[in-house]
Amino acid sequence: MLILYLKNSPKILLLAAIFSSFLLGIETANSCVTKSPVSSNLPTSTENLMTSKIETFRGKLIYEEIPPVMSVQAYLGEEFFLVTNSQSKNRLVLRPTEKVSREQLQSLHQQLVEITAIYHAGNRPALNEAACPLDADGQCVLQGAGYRVLSIKVLSK
Protein backbone atom coordinates (compact mmCIF):
# COMPACT_ATOMS: atom_id res chain seq x y z
CA MET A 1 0.00 0.00 0.00
CA LEU A 2 2.84 2.43 0.90
CA ILE A 3 4.69 1.61 -2.35
CA LEU A 4 1.56 2.38 -4.36
CA TYR A 5 1.20 5.70 -2.51
CA LEU A 6 4.83 6.68 -3.23
CA LYS A 7 4.47 5.81 -6.92
CA ASN A 8 1.46 8.13 -7.15
CA SER A 9 2.86 10.89 -4.91
CA PRO A 10 4.56 12.86 -7.72
CA LYS A 11 1.18 13.05 -9.47
CA ILE A 12 -0.48 14.11 -6.24
CA LEU A 13 2.16 16.77 -5.62
CA LEU A 14 1.79 18.04 -9.18
CA LEU A 15 -1.99 18.23 -8.86
CA ALA A 16 -1.67 20.00 -5.50
CA ALA A 17 0.75 22.54 -6.99
CA ILE A 18 -1.54 23.23 -9.95
CA PHE A 19 -4.57 23.55 -7.69
CA SER A 20 -2.79 25.92 -5.27
CA SER A 21 -1.54 28.04 -8.20
CA PHE A 22 -5.10 28.23 -9.49
CA LEU A 23 -6.35 29.37 -6.07
CA LEU A 24 -3.55 31.89 -5.78
CA GLY A 25 -4.45 33.30 -9.20
CA ILE A 26 -8.09 33.66 -8.18
CA GLU A 27 -7.10 35.35 -4.91
CA THR A 28 -4.76 37.76 -6.70
CA ALA A 29 -7.39 38.64 -9.29
CA ASN A 30 -10.00 39.32 -6.60
CA SER A 31 -7.73 41.38 -4.37
CA CYS A 32 -7.31 45.10 -4.66
CA VAL A 33 -3.76 45.98 -5.67
CA THR A 34 -2.43 49.13 -4.05
CA LYS A 35 1.01 50.58 -4.55
CA SER A 36 2.75 51.98 -1.54
CA PRO A 37 5.26 54.79 -1.97
CA VAL A 38 8.90 53.85 -1.64
CA SER A 39 10.54 55.52 1.30
CA SER A 40 14.15 56.35 1.72
CA ASN A 41 15.89 56.16 5.03
CA LEU A 42 14.09 59.31 6.13
CA PRO A 43 12.57 59.02 9.59
CA THR A 44 8.85 58.35 9.57
CA SER A 45 8.32 59.92 12.99
CA THR A 46 8.95 63.44 11.71
CA GLU A 47 5.68 65.28 11.26
CA ASN A 48 5.04 67.04 7.96
CA LEU A 49 7.71 64.91 6.31
CA MET A 50 5.99 64.80 2.94
CA THR A 51 4.90 68.43 2.87
CA SER A 52 6.57 71.10 0.83
CA LYS A 53 6.75 73.82 3.46
CA ILE A 54 10.00 75.33 4.64
CA GLU A 55 11.20 73.76 7.88
CA THR A 56 14.07 74.34 10.28
CA PHE A 57 16.18 71.54 11.77
CA ARG A 58 19.16 71.36 14.10
CA GLY A 59 21.64 68.56 14.29
CA LYS A 60 24.99 67.16 13.27
CA LEU A 61 25.79 67.23 9.56
CA ILE A 62 27.29 64.00 8.25
CA TYR A 63 28.97 63.54 4.87
CA GLU A 64 29.38 60.03 3.48
CA GLU A 65 31.30 59.83 0.22
CA ILE A 66 29.53 57.87 -2.49
CA PRO A 67 31.78 55.19 -3.98
CA PRO A 68 32.33 55.58 -7.75
CA VAL A 69 30.64 52.26 -8.62
CA MET A 70 27.14 51.33 -9.71
CA SER A 71 25.26 50.72 -6.46
CA VAL A 72 21.98 51.56 -4.78
CA GLN A 73 23.81 54.20 -2.74
CA ALA A 74 25.17 55.81 -5.92
CA TYR A 75 21.74 55.64 -7.58
CA LEU A 76 20.04 57.33 -4.63
CA GLY A 77 22.79 59.94 -4.39
CA GLU A 78 22.45 60.20 -0.63
CA GLU A 79 25.68 61.64 0.72
CA PHE A 80 24.61 64.33 3.21
CA PHE A 81 22.63 63.64 6.36
CA LEU A 82 21.49 65.55 9.40
CA VAL A 83 21.36 63.56 12.63
CA THR A 84 18.57 65.35 14.48
CA ASN A 85 18.39 63.33 17.68
CA SER A 86 21.46 61.43 18.85
CA GLN A 87 19.42 59.02 21.02
CA SER A 88 17.18 57.71 18.25
CA LYS A 89 19.63 58.47 15.39
CA ASN A 90 17.06 60.14 13.12
CA ARG A 91 18.85 60.91 9.86
CA LEU A 92 17.40 63.33 7.38
CA VAL A 93 18.73 63.16 3.83
CA LEU A 94 20.01 66.58 2.75
CA ARG A 95 20.32 67.78 -0.83
CA PRO A 96 22.47 70.71 -2.02
CA THR A 97 20.80 73.58 -3.87
CA GLU A 98 21.83 76.73 -5.68
CA LYS A 99 21.73 78.53 -2.31
CA VAL A 100 23.79 75.93 -0.40
CA SER A 101 26.31 74.09 -2.54
CA ARG A 102 27.67 70.57 -2.26
CA GLU A 103 31.06 72.03 -1.29
CA GLN A 104 29.51 74.03 1.55
CA LEU A 105 27.82 70.92 2.91
CA GLN A 106 31.07 68.92 2.62
CA SER A 107 32.98 71.59 4.56
CA LEU A 108 30.57 71.32 7.50
CA HIS A 109 31.03 67.56 8.03
CA GLN A 110 30.68 66.55 11.71
CA GLN A 111 29.55 70.04 12.78
CA LEU A 112 26.40 71.08 14.62
CA VAL A 113 24.28 73.14 12.26
CA GLU A 114 20.86 74.66 11.85
CA ILE A 115 19.30 74.37 8.43
CA THR A 116 16.18 75.60 6.72
CA ALA A 117 15.02 73.22 4.05
CA ILE A 118 12.10 72.14 1.96
CA TYR A 119 11.21 68.48 1.39
CA HIS A 120 11.31 67.07 -2.14
CA ALA A 121 9.72 63.65 -2.66
CA GLY A 122 12.06 62.66 -5.49
CA ASN A 123 11.47 61.39 -9.01
CA ARG A 124 10.89 57.95 -10.45
CA PRO A 125 12.65 57.44 -13.79
CA ALA A 126 10.98 55.24 -16.38
CA LEU A 127 12.39 51.73 -16.72
CA ASN A 128 13.47 52.40 -20.31
CA GLU A 129 15.30 55.62 -19.36
CA ALA A 130 17.69 54.46 -16.63
CA ALA A 131 19.45 51.49 -15.11
CA CYS A 132 17.87 51.46 -11.69
CA PRO A 133 17.13 49.28 -8.66
CA LEU A 134 13.53 48.08 -8.67
CA ASP A 135 10.92 48.30 -5.96
CA ALA A 136 8.42 45.56 -5.08
CA ASP A 137 6.16 46.69 -7.94
CA GLY A 138 8.91 46.32 -10.54
CA GLN A 139 9.29 50.08 -10.99
CA CYS A 140 12.42 52.18 -10.57
CA VAL A 141 13.05 53.26 -6.99
CA LEU A 142 12.50 56.95 -6.25
CA GLN A 143 15.61 59.03 -6.81
CA GLY A 144 16.51 62.39 -5.29
CA ALA A 145 14.21 62.35 -2.25
CA GLY A 146 15.29 64.48 0.69
CA TYR A 147 15.46 67.94 2.16
CA ARG A 148 16.75 70.64 -0.18
CA VAL A 149 18.86 72.96 1.97
CA LEU A 150 17.97 76.63 1.57
CA SER A 151 20.24 78.02 4.31
CA ILE A 152 22.70 76.69 6.83
CA LYS A 153 24.51 78.12 9.83
CA VAL A 154 27.00 76.60 12.23
CA LEU A 155 25.89 76.40 15.86
CA SER A 156 28.40 77.15 18.58
CA LYS A 157 29.11 74.27 20.94
C-alpha positions in Angstrom: 0.0 0.0 0.0 2.8 2.4 0.9 4.7 1.6 -2.3 1.6 2.4 -4.4 1.2 5.7 -2.5 4.8 6.7 -3.2 4.5 5.8 -6.9 1.5 8.1 -7.2 2.9 10.9 -4.9 4.6 12.9 -7.7 1.2 13.0 -9.5 -0.5 14.1 -6.2 2.2 16.8 -5.6 1.8 18.0 -9.2 -2.0 18.2 -8.9 -1.7 20.0 -5.5 0.8 22.5 -7.0 -1.5 23.2 -9.9 -4.6 23.6 -7.7 -2.8 25.9 -5.3 -1.5 28.0 -8.2 -5.1 28.2 -9.5 -6.3 29.4 -6.1 -3.5 31.9 -5.8 -4.5 33.3 -9.2 -8.1 33.7 -8.2 -7.1 35.3 -4.9 -4.8 37.8 -6.7 -7.4 38.6 -9.3 -10.0 39.3 -6.6 -7.7 41.4 -4.4 -7.3 45.1 -4.7 -3.8 46.0 -5.7 -2.4 49.1 -4.0 1.0 50.6 -4.5 2.7 52.0 -1.5 5.3 54.8 -2.0 8.9 53.9 -1.6 10.5 55.5 1.3 14.1 56.3 1.7 15.9 56.2 5.0 14.1 59.3 6.1 12.6 59.0 9.6 8.8 58.3 9.6 8.3 59.9 13.0 8.9 63.4 11.7 5.7 65.3 11.3 5.0 67.0 8.0 7.7 64.9 6.3 6.0 64.8 2.9 4.9 68.4 2.9 6.6 71.1 0.8 6.8 73.8 3.5 10.0 75.3 4.6 11.2 73.8 7.9 14.1 74.3 10.3 16.2 71.5 11.8 19.2 71.4 14.1 21.6 68.6 14.3 25.0 67.2 13.3 25.8 67.2 9.6 27.3 64.0 8.2 29.0 63.5 4.9 29.4 60.0 3.5 31.3 59.8 0.2 29.5 57.9 -2.5 31.8 55.2 -4.0 32.3 55.6 -7.8 30.6 52.3 -8.6 27.1 51.3 -9.7 25.3 50.7 -6.5 22.0 51.6 -4.8 23.8 54.2 -2.7 25.2 55.8 -5.9 21.7 55.6 -7.6 20.0 57.3 -4.6 22.8 59.9 -4.4 22.5 60.2 -0.6 25.7 61.6 0.7 24.6 64.3 3.2 22.6 63.6 6.4 21.5 65.6 9.4 21.4 63.6 12.6 18.6 65.4 14.5 18.4 63.3 17.7 21.5 61.4 18.9 19.4 59.0 21.0 17.2 57.7 18.2 19.6 58.5 15.4 17.1 60.1 13.1 18.9 60.9 9.9 17.4 63.3 7.4 18.7 63.2 3.8 20.0 66.6 2.8 20.3 67.8 -0.8 22.5 70.7 -2.0 20.8 73.6 -3.9 21.8 76.7 -5.7 21.7 78.5 -2.3 23.8 75.9 -0.4 26.3 74.1 -2.5 27.7 70.6 -2.3 31.1 72.0 -1.3 29.5 74.0 1.6 27.8 70.9 2.9 31.1 68.9 2.6 33.0 71.6 4.6 30.6 71.3 7.5 31.0 67.6 8.0 30.7 66.6 11.7 29.5 70.0 12.8 26.4 71.1 14.6 24.3 73.1 12.3 20.9 74.7 11.9 19.3 74.4 8.4 16.2 75.6 6.7 15.0 73.2 4.1 12.1 72.1 2.0 11.2 68.5 1.4 11.3 67.1 -2.1 9.7 63.6 -2.7 12.1 62.7 -5.5 11.5 61.4 -9.0 10.9 58.0 -10.5 12.7 57.4 -13.8 11.0 55.2 -16.4 12.4 51.7 -16.7 13.5 52.4 -20.3 15.3 55.6 -19.4 17.7 54.5 -16.6 19.4 51.5 -15.1 17.9 51.5 -11.7 17.1 49.3 -8.7 13.5 48.1 -8.7 10.9 48.3 -6.0 8.4 45.6 -5.1 6.2 46.7 -7.9 8.9 46.3 -10.5 9.3 50.1 -11.0 12.4 52.2 -10.6 13.0 53.3 -7.0 12.5 56.9 -6.3 15.6 59.0 -6.8 16.5 62.4 -5.3 14.2 62.4 -2.3 15.3 64.5 0.7 15.5 67.9 2.2 16.8 70.6 -0.2 18.9 73.0 2.0 18.0 76.6 1.6 20.2 78.0 4.3 22.7 76.7 6.8 24.5 78.1 9.8 27.0 76.6 12.2 25.9 76.4 15.9 28.4 77.2 18.6 29.1 74.3 20.9 
